[in-house]
């Protein structure tokens, strides 16, 4: 019976040694994994801090721009309304010119062309009779 107990104790000791070696191997791998995770987190935090600062600056500038736009909303609205009125006036002026002035100018140009042709005819007739 002592021999069986010694064999069982030896098997138990060998099993404990194997489990201890496996545990040490797992713990070493876990240690390497934690070191890699720590390195990755440090790298991410080093890159994230400048990005966060930039985003804070962008947010501050956006807020300033929004404040300026909000403060000048009435001025911008008035400017847009004035541009709309000027555009309408220009359109009306163009229509008036096309409907009322253009026919008169075309008629005057036709009369002047007719007078010129008449003068040319008169001069050519007068020269030929000389």
Protein Blocks (a to p, Z undefined) as FASTA:
>chain_A
ZZmmmmmmmmmmmmmmmmmmmmmmmmmmmmmmmmmmmmmmmmmmmmmmmmmmmmmmmmmm
mmmmmmmmmmmmmmmmmmmmmmmmmmmmmmmmmmmmmmmmmmmmmmmmmmmmmmmmmmmm
mmmmmmmmZZ
